[in-house]
Every structure is written in structure tokens, then in C-alpha cells.
């Protein structure tokens, strides 16, 4: 049994296809197939059920794959420990960000980060919180940028900044005449929300309980955008006159639409908001890389008067 064979079965379990798994492992399909079969013979059990359309782990195979994940994570930790005495800012850093943060933060903080640590290659991925959580645990990502609350065993979280929510609407909308918006004023409006699975949707519903009542009771004017939609989709829908929406303030200032088309208004105090944070495995030894990431994000947000940096 080798680490390479363990990596093969973990990848195969994820892809459920020999060809795609072989491609990810940078080997030929026969090479991967032979290695998996060899491991099954060595263990004396079938790890996968094979059909013409897919490959799936057997119940016992799922347990073995889970343990293989742990072994690979620990082997990666050994390499990280060995690299502690080397330059922590020269090895690749894998960063994940949720969909409602990535498009608005990455373009500004990545250049800032690369000015300070130009030798550190970056891998960047956007996804849902649940997907990022899994990849962080498996060691596929080193650090993720999420919104709190975020709890996971053996994972460190550090708040970066707080940002309020704002209401986005057409300039000719009646609420645009107000300097600030009372949350109850949205009760009778067509409020567009992200689809299920987006944590920002959950945060909006938690901080605006009147919207939650409308969604759960299927009453009032609340609509939900199609699953998989983005904040940009909601912005276009608002511009088309389909309703209004709620955005984090970091997403409000980046738009292809002029102020003659779309405007934003803050909520009355205390305004609903979210806390953006970094999260990384407690065993991740490259603390200098995490510090550089934190510093770059703080630098690119420090000039926004609506965002409150955390100490």
C-alpha cells in the first residue's frame, strides 16, 4: 500500500469515473485502474462498484477512502512541517472564497498580496461554504474566506472586517427617495434573493426576519432567483425592473450600471451586516502566508469608510 494508491482511490471516489480520476492524477487510465485493482487484491475487499456509466465506492470502500483522506492529510502535514524552516512565502497557497465575497474581494487583494509576496504562487477557487469547508478539511485548500458564523473542529477562524447590507433598487423606485431604509418597508416589495445553498441568502433572512416569514409562508412579494444565481444576476434583474434586492456593501459599488439606473440605500441603524473571516486548519504551519493574506485583505479594505476592520 502506497500513498500514491491512496491518492488514486480518494480521487476515484470523488470523480466516480476512471478517466477523470486518471486525468486529475496525471496518469493513464490503465495505470490508475491497475493500481486500484492491486490495492483491492492486497486488502482482500472490493472498494468500488463498477458500471458502464459510473464508479461508486462500496460501503466498506467509503470507510477506507475516508481513512485514506486522513492519511494523505497527515502526510501533507509532515511535508509542511519539514518546510517550516524554509521560506513559507515561496510555496503555492490555495485560497477559497464564497461566491458573494470572491468576485468583489479577489481582484483587489490579490495584486496587493503579490506586491508583498511575489514568489508565492496562488490557486484561487470560488464555491459554496459547504464545499470550501470540505476542501479545507481534506487539505485541498489552505485558507478560505467565509462569512461568520463558521465552526469546524480543528479549524481556526479570524474575523477580518464587518460590512453592512444595503438595498439595491432602480433610481425611479419610490424607496429611492429615502436616505435610509427601514427593514419593515420591504414587507410589501418584490425582494429578490439568492437561491438555496448561498449563505448570504441565509444571512439576509436571519437579519431581516420579516423576509423569512414571507419566504417560509409563501406570502407577500418575496421572490427567489433561480438556484445557482449570483449577486450579479440579481443586479441585472433589479435593473430590468423585476424588484429590489439586498447586497453586502462590498458588492454595491462594483456595477456596469450608472447611478442614473441603479442606486443603493443603507438600512436604518442598527443595519444588518456580516463578518468576513479567514479560516484555516489549526495544523497548517505556514502562519506567515496566513499573515500575508490577512494583511493584504486589510490593506485593500482600509479606505472603504463603510467597512469596519477587525483588530
VENRA-V220409 format. One record per pair of residues at least 24 apart in sequence whose C-alpha atoms are under 7 Angstrom apart, sorted by the first residue. I is the first residue (numbers start at 1). J is the second residue. Records with the same first field share a line. If there is no record, write none. Layout:
I = J, J
This chain:
1 = 39
3 = 72
5 = 35, 36
6 = 68
8 = 32
9 = 36, 65
10 = 65, 68, 69
13 = 56, 57
16 = 54, 55, 56
17 = 54, 55
69 = 138
73 = 138, 139
80 = 285
81 = 285
84 = 285, 286
88 = 286, 288, 289
89 = 117, 119, 120, 288, 289
90 = 119, 120
91 = 120, 121
92 = 120, 121, 122
93 = 120, 121, 122, 123, 142
94 = 122, 123, 124, 141, 142, 143
95 = 123, 124, 125, 141, 142, 143, 144
96 = 124, 125, 126, 132, 141, 143, 144, 145
97 = 125, 126, 127, 144, 145, 146
98 = 126, 127, 128, 129, 145, 146
99 = 126, 127, 128
100 = 231
102 = 126
104 = 250, 251
108 = 300
109 = 296, 297, 300
112 = 296
113 = 292, 293, 296
128 = 198
142 = 280
143 = 278, 279, 280
144 = 278, 279, 280
145 = 277, 278, 279
146 = 276, 277, 278
147 = 274, 275, 276, 277
148 = 275, 276, 277
154 = 281, 282
155 = 279, 280, 281, 282
156 = 279, 280, 281, 282
157 = 277, 278, 279, 280
158 = 277, 278, 279
159 = 275, 276, 277, 278, 310
160 = 276, 277, 278, 309, 310
161 = 275, 276, 307, 308, 309, 310
162 = 273, 274, 275, 276, 307, 308, 309
163 = 248, 249, 273, 274, 275, 306, 307, 308
164 = 248, 249, 271, 272, 273, 274
165 = 246, 247, 248, 249, 271, 272, 273
166 = 246, 247, 248, 249, 264, 265, 266, 267
167 = 245, 246, 247, 264, 265, 266
168 = 244, 245, 246, 247, 262, 263, 264, 265
169 = 238, 244, 245, 262, 263, 264
170 = 238, 239, 261, 262, 263
171 = 260, 261, 262, 263
179 = 265
180 = 265, 266, 267, 268
181 = 265, 266, 267, 268
182 = 267, 268
183 = 208, 267
184 = 210
187 = 211, 220
188 = 220, 221
189 = 221
190 = 221, 222, 223, 243, 244
191 = 221, 222, 223, 243, 244, 245
192 = 222, 223, 224, 225, 234, 243, 244, 245
193 = 223, 224, 225, 245
194 = 224, 225, 229, 230
195 = 224, 225, 226, 227, 228, 229
196 = 227
207 = 272
